[in-house]
Amino acid sequence: MAKVARPAQTDGSQASYRRASFWLDDLVVAGRDRLQPRAPLTSDARFDVCLVGGGLTALWTAYALAKADRALRIAVIEREIAGFGASGRNGGWCSALFPRSAGRLERDAGFEAAVAMRQAMVDTVEEVGRVTRAEGIDCDYELGGTVVFARNDVQRGAARAEAAEAARFGVDRIEYWDQRTVSGRFGATGLDGEAPAATFDPACARVHPAKLVRGLAEVVETMGVSIFERTEVLDWSAGKVRFSAVDGHREGVVSARHVIIALEGYGSQLPRARRRVAPIHSLMIATEPLPEEVWDEIGIRHGQTFSDYRHLLVYGQRTADNRFAFGGRGARYHWGSAIGPEFERDERVFEHLHAALRDLFPAVGGAQVTHRWGGPLGIARDWHASASYNPRTGVGFAGGYVGDGLSTTNLAGRTLADLVLGHDTDLVRLPWTNHRSPLWEPEPLRFAGTNLGLLGMALADVEERITARPSLTARVIAPFTGH
């Protein structure tokens, strides 16, 4: 198969990697990381396991495999640097969120399977904390939970329903906080002139994602894993991965019994995975550090993450250095699953995010936005993340996290390790294991469907404000978004 021509993401310089996110820039500012690419792979090689992609999925898989068998020869191949993709750009929520709702999992696989999946996700939040402490990865991990504000009657109804649904499955300890409780703790506004209510989910930790992914890369190297950066994968098949050094353009082949594809949204750029996921961009802003008295008024504590019950999702955290890191959807899908630096900067979306933050927390006031960035999420056609492995071919995949991947990647890594090693564990019997999502439609149907879905979520928020009733548009869209 001929090489697929794609525009370069970066020129390999520190400056180009710093621009990718506040998190990566912060590593350089703090003097913790020079973001210097590791050496590329420049000749044919043989390994037991070849992991394609240098993000958290690949690194957690490498970690689990190396822990289980130090004799394994493991390679990680990354086109840029470890953590360049979603792993170094996300909102820093180490949460129990999974893109497929528990109710939908129950309908698909039964009550016990849904409970098992929920328990695995809740356990994974603390597992990430356990490993980072054990391995000395200082990533600002703090288990503070998530507050989701319900800012009008419709949203308050949704919040109560979510808490009740969680209680039915008996795993998630989601609490409903009434308006009096919320107004006494937070300086958040409602949409209807009343104080918001909220739900609180304790199963979420605030982390600095770039510290996590770059720290994990260093840990697996000490365990004997080989990481090759500035090395582009061109294609793969059973037992083989064809690559080219980005700077030298020499092509070669890695032979490996096990090949794991861990590219998330970037997988859409390779022919064999082009329609497995659709890359949808999510954008973020970070403010300058805010004074303690402002945070006292806002009420968000260290370790807490937050959102609200709008349909066009927003998400945020209070960083360890007292900034807001705040993001959300709104950027459109690009024809042919195109990905490029030009799609990571949309001033319209950045302004929307800044306005949404000030609207939710007026105490933000005139705080300056210091960083703007974005990147592609990977969305499966049925919004069902999966970790799969074919023992006959030795090829595995993981992804489709829809932005809920910071913790789910850890579960994927442990699951893939058990599948590769042939271990019969509870993880390999979870309902997401070896799930195969349908392929996305070809263009122009994919372009029309994804962008109509994004438009529909925005319209659903407007509809609820006007009618003061749950959105009919949202009800129509729900089956296509994992609910």
C-alpha positions as a printed NumPy array, in Angstrom:
array([[  0.   ,   0.   ,   0.   ],
       [  1.367,   3.415,  -0.921],
       [  2.217,   5.985,   1.676],
       [ -0.706,   8.227,   2.612],
       [  0.268,  11.882,   2.149],
       [ -0.816,  14.026,   5.086],
       [  0.301,  17.493,   6.166],
       [  2.778,  17.528,   9.022],
       [  1.302,  18.302,  12.431],
       [  4.472,  20.04 ,  13.679],
       [  8.039,  20.746,  12.696],
       [  9.313,  18.814,  15.72 ],
       [ 10.361,  21.928,  17.627],
       [  9.69 ,  22.616,  21.283],
       [  7.699,  25.71 ,  20.291],
       [  5.323,  23.671,  18.125],
       [  4.657,  21.215,  20.948],
       [  4.127,  24.002,  23.468],
       [  1.398,  25.439,  21.259],
       [ -0.56 ,  22.171,  21.419],
       [ -2.003,  22.907,  24.89 ],
       [ -1.628,  24.829,  28.112],
       [ -0.621,  21.569,  29.786],
       [  2.371,  20.925,  27.521],
       [  3.411,  24.58 ,  27.658],
       [  3.216,  24.477,  31.443],
       [  5.756,  21.63 ,  31.577],
       [  8.304,  23.802,  29.797],
       [  7.533,  26.933,  31.831],
       [  7.998,  24.953,  35.04 ],
       [ 11.276,  23.502,  33.773],
       [  9.989,  19.942,  34.095],
       [ 10.179,  18.856,  30.457],
       [ 11.949,  20.137,  27.355],
       [  9.499,  18.268,  25.082],
       [ 12.486,  16.975,  23.165],
       [ 11.491,  14.148,  20.787],
       [ 13.009,  10.75 ,  21.435],
       [ 14.953,   9.132,  18.622],
       [ 12.895,   7.793,  15.716],
       [ 12.944,   4.22 ,  14.505],
       [ 15.144,   4.125,  11.411],
       [ 15.501,   0.445,  10.529],
       [ 13.51 ,  -2.756,  10.475],
       [ 12.973,  -4.211,  13.939],
       [ 11.329,  -7.087,  15.774],
       [  9.335,  -6.875,  19.006],
       [  6.8  ,  -9.026,  20.808],
       [  4.301,  -6.165,  21.045],
       [  4.064,  -3.045,  18.873],
       [  1.81 ,  -0.272,  20.172],
       [  0.803,   2.338,  17.586],
       [  0.328,   5.764,  19.186],
       [  2.12 ,   7.446,  22.071],
       [ -0.837,   8.414,  24.242],
       [ -2.266,   7.046,  27.457],
       [ -3.87 ,   3.957,  25.896],
       [ -0.567,   2.725,  24.503],
       [  1.417,   3.679,  27.591],
       [ -1.016,   2.106,  30.074],
       [ -1.004,  -1.057,  27.921],
       [  2.778,  -1.077,  27.869],
       [  2.822,  -0.566,  31.646],
       [  0.411,  -3.449,  32.303],
       [  2.259,  -5.792,  29.94 ],
       [  5.684,  -4.933,  31.348],
       [  4.392,  -5.419,  34.901],
       [  3.063,  -8.842,  33.97 ],
       [  6.104, -10.025,  31.989],
       [  9.393,  -8.102,  32.033],
       [ 10.756, -10.388,  29.303],
       [  8.363,  -8.984,  26.709],
       [  9.945,  -6.78 ,  24.072],
       [  7.552,  -3.847,  23.726],
       [  7.692,  -0.905,  21.325],
       [  5.608,   2.279,  21.268],
       [  5.61 ,   4.205,  17.968],
       [  4.483,   7.838,  17.939],
       [  4.391,  10.314,  15.052],
       [  5.123,  13.336,  17.255],
       [  5.949,  13.035,  20.991],
       [  4.283,  11.059,  23.737],
       [  1.182,  12.961,  24.85 ],
       [  0.916,  15.157,  21.756],
       [ -2.659,  14.063,  21.053],
       [ -5.723,  13.994,  23.29 ],
       [ -3.698,  12.629,  26.218],
       [ -1.867,  15.947,  26.561],
       [ -4.733,  18.273,  25.688],
       [ -7.83 ,  17.102,  27.569],
       [ -9.732,  18.626,  30.479],
       [ -7.891,  16.693,  33.179],
       [-10.887,  14.728,  34.469],
       [ -9.882,  11.317,  35.812],
       [-13.534,  10.301,  36.044],
       [-15.805,   7.264,  36.033],
       [-17.638,   8.607,  32.973],
       [-18.181,   6.205,  30.091],
       [-19.704,   7.35 ,  26.783],
       [-22.314,   4.571,  26.799],
       [-24.838,   5.218,  29.573],
       [-25.541,   2.562,  32.195],
       [-29.142,   2.371,  31.026],
       [-28.071,   1.738,  27.437],
       [-25.528,  -0.881,  28.588],
       [-28.315,  -2.583,  30.517],
       [-30.52 ,  -2.7  ,  27.423],
       [-27.661,  -4.055,  25.333],
       [-25.997,  -6.508,  27.724],
       [-28.161,  -6.864,  30.847],
       [-28.232,  -5.397,  34.334],
       [-25.271,  -7.354,  35.745],
       [-23.03 ,  -6.389,  32.831],
       [-23.955,  -2.719,  33.231],
       [-23.19 ,  -2.882,  36.963],
       [-19.832,  -4.548,  36.25 ],
       [-18.91 ,  -1.831,  33.75 ],
       [-19.861,   0.926,  36.152],
       [-17.868,  -0.696,  38.964],
       [-14.83 ,  -1.078,  36.725],
       [-14.972,   2.602,  35.811],
       [-15.328,   3.74 ,  39.437],
       [-12.445,   1.472,  40.486],
       [-10.278,   2.818,  37.667],
       [-10.361,   6.352,  39.085],
       [ -8.623,   5.174,  42.254],
       [ -6.389,   2.782,  40.291],
       [ -4.882,   5.733,  38.408],
       [ -4.216,   7.446,  41.726],
       [ -2.669,   4.299,  43.18 ],
       [ -0.279,   3.804,  40.26 ],
       [  0.787,   7.442,  40.045],
       [  1.605,   7.432,  43.752],
       [  3.443,   4.104,  43.524],
       [  5.482,   5.183,  40.498],
       [  6.17 ,   8.725,  41.701],
       [  4.27 ,  10.41 ,  38.843],
       [  3.52 ,  13.919,  40.138],
       [  0.47 ,  14.826,  38.039],
       [ -1.539,  16.968,  40.513],
       [ -3.913,  14.031,  41.109],
       [ -6.489,  15.059,  43.698],
       [ -9.738,  13.176,  44.247],
       [-12.285,  15.955,  44.701],
       [-15.31 ,  14.785,  42.698],
       [-17.396,  16.456,  40.01 ],
       [-20.096,  19.089,  40.525],
       [-22.633,  19.345,  37.685],
       [-24.838,  22.415,  37.996],
       [-28.554,  22.267,  37.141],
       [-29.415,  25.825,  36.185],
       [-33.15 ,  25.769,  35.437],
       [-36.158,  23.555,  36.123],
       [-35.488,  21.272,  33.155],
       [-31.893,  20.745,  34.214],
       [-32.91 ,  20.22 ,  37.84 ],
       [-35.255,  17.479,  36.667],
       [-32.413,  15.894,  34.69 ],
       [-30.148,  16.062,  37.755],
       [-32.705,  14.329,  39.983],
       [-33.252,  11.663,  37.326],
       [-29.519,  11.011,  37.026],
       [-29.125,  10.596,  40.781],
       [-32.088,   8.195,  40.851],
       [-30.713,   6.181,  37.922],
       [-27.333,   5.875,  39.614],
       [-29.012,   4.639,  42.798],
       [-30.809,   1.932,  40.815],
       [-27.5  ,   0.422,  39.682],
       [-26.018,   0.775,  43.156],
       [-22.449,   1.646,  42.132],
       [-22.101,   5.396,  41.558],
       [-22.623,   7.441,  44.721],
       [-24.134,  10.457,  42.971],
       [-25.804,  12.941,  45.31 ],
       [-28.453,  15.518,  44.428],
       [-27.732,  18.896,  46.025],
       [-30.72 ,  21.234,  46.246],
       [-30.66 ,  24.936,  45.507],
       [-30.102,  25.96 ,  49.109],
       [-27.072,  23.661,  49.387],
       [-25.562,  24.899,  46.129],
       [-26.138,  28.584,  46.822],
       [-24.423,  28.174,  50.171],
       [-21.298,  26.666,  48.603],
       [-20.868,  28.102,  45.112],
       [-21.038,  31.411,  43.321],
       [-22.703,  29.844,  40.282],
       [-25.659,  31.419,  38.473],
       [-28.908,  29.936,  37.241],
       [-30.497,  30.487,  33.86 ],
       [-33.93 ,  31.374,  35.224],
       [-33.103,  33.899,  37.942],
       [-33.016,  31.181,  40.597],
       [-30.078,  29.491,  42.256],
       [-28.887,  26.308,  40.549],
       [-29.092,  22.854,  42.05 ],
       [-26.399,  20.26 ,  41.281],
       [-25.319,  16.665,  41.386],
       [-22.07 ,  15.6  ,  43.013],
       [-20.139,  12.522,  41.918],
       [-17.175,  11.706,  44.182],
       [-15.583,   9.401,  41.571],
       [-13.475,  11.998,  39.775],
       [ -9.994,  13.379,  40.333],
       [ -8.417,  16.534,  38.969],
       [ -5.141,  15.85 ,  37.168],
       [ -2.617,  17.667,  34.989],
       [ -2.856,  15.422,  31.901],
       [  0.513,  16.299,  30.376],
       [  2.297,  15.531,  33.638],
       [  0.505,  12.189,  33.705],
       [  1.216,  11.075,  30.156],
       [  4.799,  12.348,  30.031],
       [  5.503,  10.877,  33.469],
       [  4.045,   7.521,  32.483],
       [  6.229,   7.471,  29.365],
       [  9.31 ,   7.889,  31.553],
       [  8.149,   5.104,  33.864],
       [  7.6  ,   2.534,  31.102],
       [ 11.02 ,   3.339,  29.635],
       [ 12.605,   2.382,  32.947],
       [ 10.698,  -0.905,  32.653],
       [ 12.395,  -1.671,  29.338],
       [  9.762,  -0.385,  26.893],
       [ 11.166,   1.241,  23.736],
       [  9.482,   4.509,  22.697],
       [ 10.155,   5.79 ,  19.185],
       [  8.993,   9.328,  18.409],
       [  8.819,  11.308,  15.162],
       [  8.011,   7.937,  13.564],
       [  4.903,   7.743,  11.399],
       [  2.943,   4.524,  11.009],
       [  1.825,   4.139,   7.407],
       [ -0.085,   0.873,   7.605],
       [ -0.339,  -2.359,   9.548],
       [ -1.389,  -5.958,   9.101],
       [ -1.207,  -9.124,  11.171],
       [  2.328,  -9.288,  12.555],
       [  3.636,  -6.179,  10.77 ],
       [  3.67 ,  -2.393,  11.135],
       [  5.042,  -0.306,   8.293],
       [  6.569,   3.023,   9.321],
       [  8.587,   5.98 ,   8.147],
       [ 10.82 ,   8.298,  10.156],
       [  9.154,  11.716,   9.848],
       [ 12.415,  13.595,   9.332],
       [ 14.368,  10.993,   7.372],
       [ 11.531,   9.511,   5.297],
       [ 13.104,   6.059,   5.355],
       [ 10.455,   3.367,   5.407],
       [ 10.782,   0.183,   7.437],
       [  8.82 ,  -2.638,   9.018],
       [  8.335,  -3.703,  12.616],
       [  7.547,  -7.385,  12.986],
       [  5.519,  -8.196,  16.085],
       [  3.238, -11.01 ,  17.227],
       [  0.884,  -8.459,  18.779],
       [ -0.057,  -5.134,  17.14 ],
       [ -2.223,  -2.725,  19.148],
       [ -3.745,   0.333,  17.47 ],
       [ -4.164,   3.129,  20.045],
       [ -4.632,   6.298,  17.998],
       [ -8.091,   7.494,  19.116],
       [ -9.242,  10.327,  16.783],
       [ -6.009,  10.174,  14.786],
       [ -6.859,   6.619,  13.73 ],
       [ -9.218,   8.159,  11.188],
       [ -6.147,   9.231,   9.222],
       [ -5.099,   5.667,   8.348],
       [ -6.877,   3.668,   5.628],
       [ -7.574,   0.572,   7.74 ],
       [ -9.233,   2.601,  10.509],
       [-10.635,   5.535,   8.561],
       [-14.297,   4.833,   9.35 ],
       [-13.886,   3.234,  12.788],
       [-13.972,   6.636,  14.499],
       [-14.963,  10.174,  13.562],
       [-12.64 ,  12.936,  14.819],
       [-14.662,  15.71 ,  16.469],
       [-12.706,  18.646,  17.858],
       [-13.117,  19.843,  21.426],
       [-11.572,  23.192,  22.365],
       [-10.301,  24.627,  25.643],
       [ -9.172,  27.86 ,  27.282],
       [ -7.124,  28.546,  30.404],
       [ -7.247,  31.74 ,  32.428],
       [ -4.518,  33.461,  34.329],
       [ -4.235,  32.317,  37.979],
       [ -7.029,  33.781,  40.107],
       [ -6.625,  35.098,  43.685],
       [ -7.757,  32.943,  46.605],
       [-10.537,  35.389,  47.468],
       [-12.019,  34.916,  43.985],
       [-11.918,  31.16 ,  44.399],
       [-13.591,  31.533,  47.8  ],
       [-16.468,  33.305,  46.044],
       [-16.639,  30.781,  43.223],
       [-16.548,  27.815,  45.596],
       [-14.718,  25.283,  43.406],
       [-12.144,  23.567,  45.605],
       [ -8.841,  22.   ,  44.604],
       [ -9.493,  18.573,  43.174],
       [-13.013,  19.415,  41.998],
       [-14.1  ,  19.371,  38.397],
       [-17.356,  20.875,  37.163],
       [-19.898,  21.033,  34.354],
       [-23.6  ,  21.762,  33.915],
       [-26.575,  20.021,  32.356],
       [-26.572,  21.761,  28.984],
       [-26.596,  19.426,  25.978],
       [-23.664,  21.066,  24.165],
       [-21.157,  19.895,  26.744],
       [-18.813,  22.098,  28.773],
       [-16.27 ,  20.914,  31.359],
       [-13.741,  22.547,  33.653],
       [-11.375,  22.276,  36.57 ],
       [ -9.449,  24.422,  39.018],
       [ -5.804,  23.764,  38.229],
       [ -3.155,  23.284,  40.87 ],
       [ -1.893,  26.836,  40.174],
       [ -5.403,  28.335,  40.528],
       [ -6.395,  28.785,  36.898],
       [ -9.615,  27.8  ,  35.244],
       [ -9.085,  25.186,  32.541],
       [-12.401,  25.159,  30.706],
       [-13.522,  23.455,  27.516],
       [-16.445,  22.31 ,  25.458],
       [-17.884,  21.186,  22.173],
       [-18.988,  23.418,  19.354],
       [-16.28 ,  23.04 ,  16.714],
       [-17.603,  21.366,  13.595],
       [-16.585,  18.08 ,  12.   ],
       [-14.442,  18.521,   8.872],
       [-14.995,  16.798,   5.552],
       [-13.257,  13.452,   5.136],
       [-12.351,  13.259,   8.848],
       [ -9.697,  15.89 ,   8.254],
       [ -7.394,  16.736,  11.172],
       [ -4.964,  19.64 ,  11.23 ],
       [ -3.593,  22.445,  13.392],
       [ -5.911,  24.933,  11.682],
       [ -8.936,  23.124,  13.132],
       [ -7.656,  23.486,  16.689],
       [ -8.138,  27.261,  16.676],
       [-11.699,  28.515,  16.288],
       [-12.126,  32.014,  17.691],
       [-15.901,  31.708,  17.642],
       [-15.749,  28.679,  19.947],
       [-13.09 ,  30.25 ,  22.167],
       [-15.253,  33.334,  22.661],
       [-18.254,  31.135,  23.381],
       [-16.284,  29.258,  26.044],
       [-15.057,  32.458,  27.677],
       [-18.589,  33.856,  27.749],
       [-20.   ,  30.59 ,  29.128],
       [-17.433,  30.578,  31.933],
       [-18.195,  34.176,  32.914],
       [-21.923,  33.436,  32.748],
       [-21.609,  30.447,  35.067],
       [-19.198,  32.131,  37.493],
       [-19.504,  35.944,  37.344],
       [-16.627,  36.277,  39.814],
       [-14.276,  35.402,  36.94 ],
       [-14.734,  39.038,  35.926],
       [-12.032,  40.371,  33.675],
       [ -9.566,  37.517,  34.203],
       [ -7.42 ,  37.121,  31.116],
       [ -7.398,  34.01 ,  28.957],
       [ -3.754,  33.011,  28.564],
       [ -4.06 ,  29.828,  26.488],
       [ -6.37 ,  28.562,  23.75 ],
       [ -6.085,  25.116,  22.238],
       [ -7.987,  22.089,  20.994],
       [ -7.762,  18.664,  19.456],
       [ -9.777,  15.787,  18.022],
       [-11.801,  13.285,  20.03 ],
       [-12.481,   9.804,  18.709],
       [-16.183,   8.957,  18.417],
       [-17.422,   5.51 ,  17.443],
       [-20.584,   5.285,  15.357],
       [-22.591,   3.976,  18.335],
       [-20.758,   6.096,  20.953],
       [-19.478,   2.88 ,  22.54 ],
       [-15.833,   2.849,  23.622],
       [-14.146,  -0.529,  23.286],
       [-11.006,  -2.533,  23.942],
       [-10.676,  -5.468,  21.563],
       [ -8.138,  -8.081,  20.489],
       [ -8.187, -10.833,  17.89 ],
       [ -5.994, -13.745,  19.066],
       [ -5.916, -15.201,  15.554],
       [ -4.385, -12.105,  13.929],
       [ -2.749, -10.628,  17.017],
       [ -4.267,  -7.206,  16.233],
       [ -6.024,  -5.152,  18.91 ],
       [ -7.75 ,  -1.785,  19.135],
       [ -8.89 ,   0.538,  21.9  ],
       [-10.628,   3.892,  21.787],
       [-13.846,   5.684,  20.968],
       [-13.715,   7.423,  24.346],
       [-15.671,  10.536,  23.227],
       [-13.6  ,  12.672,  25.592],
       [-13.949,  10.326,  28.588],
       [-10.58 ,   8.713,  28.027],
       [ -8.217,   9.997,  30.681],
       [ -9.203,   7.22 ,  33.097],
       [-10.733,   4.8  ,  30.575],
       [ -7.323,   4.452,  28.914],
       [ -6.039,   2.851,  32.115],
       [ -8.858,   0.307,  32.033],
       [ -8.143,  -0.257,  28.34 ],
       [ -4.469,  -0.894,  29.029],
       [ -5.183,  -3.47 ,  31.725],
       [ -7.854,  -5.12 ,  29.575],
       [ -5.648,  -5.297,  26.474],
       [ -2.812,  -6.758,  28.533],
       [ -5.087,  -9.545,  29.783],
       [ -6.325, -10.206,  26.237],
       [ -2.82 , -10.29 ,  24.772],
       [ -1.547, -12.604,  27.52 ],
       [ -4.612, -14.827,  27.364],
       [ -5.599, -14.23 ,  30.988],
       [ -9.197, -15.083,  31.932],
       [-10.142, -12.178,  34.19 ],
       [-13.183, -10.096,  35.056],
       [-11.862,  -7.37 ,  32.768],
       [-12.071,  -9.486,  29.615],
       [-15.744, -10.202,  30.371],
       [-16.828,  -6.555,  30.631],
       [-19.408,  -5.503,  28.025],
       [-17.018,  -3.139,  26.255],
       [-14.403,  -5.858,  25.73 ],
       [-14.3  ,  -7.01 ,  22.102],
       [-17.266,  -4.792,  21.275],
       [-17.266,  -3.911,  17.583],
       [-18.976,  -0.656,  16.653],
       [-20.443,  -0.252,  13.171],
       [-18.42 ,   1.793,  10.718],
       [-19.264,   5.418,  10.103],
       [-21.06 ,   6.172,   6.866],
       [-19.001,   7.369,   3.891],
       [-19.054,  11.017,   2.893],
       [-21.19 ,  13.058,   2.464],
       [-23.411,  11.217,   4.961],
       [-20.76 ,  11.327,   7.69 ],
       [-20.26 ,  15.069,   7.273],
       [-23.989,  15.773,   7.325],
       [-24.786,  13.474,  10.234],
       [-22.034,  14.58 ,  12.604],
       [-22.567,  18.289,  12.031],
       [-26.343,  17.96 ,  12.302],
       [-25.806,  16.179,  15.611],
       [-23.69 ,  19.064,  16.921],
       [-26.254,  21.574,  15.708],
       [-29.021,  19.532,  17.316],
       [-27.363,  19.655,  20.743],
       [-27.054,  23.441,  20.525],
       [-30.682,  23.727,  19.43 ],
       [-31.773,  21.472,  22.287],
       [-30.365,  23.971,  24.796],
       [-32.208,  26.832,  23.102],
       [-35.402,  24.783,  22.955],
       [-35.316,  24.085,  26.683],
       [-34.763,  27.746,  27.54 ],
       [-37.735,  28.788,  25.404],
       [-40.199,  26.023,  26.294],
       [-39.075,  25.23 ,  29.866],
       [-39.615,  21.57 ,  28.978],
       [-37.205,  18.701,  28.2  ],
       [-36.028,  19.022,  24.628],
       [-37.693,  16.922,  21.937],
       [-34.598,  17.454,  19.794],
       [-32.416,  15.944,  22.521],
       [-34.769,  12.968,  22.767],
       [-34.379,  12.308,  19.045],
       [-30.583,  12.585,  19.228],
       [-30.162,  10.518,  22.413],
       [-30.09 ,   7.037,  20.792],
       [-27.244,   8.165,  18.538],
       [-25.14 ,   9.435,  21.452],
       [-25.054,   6.349,  23.655],
       [-28.164,   7.032,  25.769]])
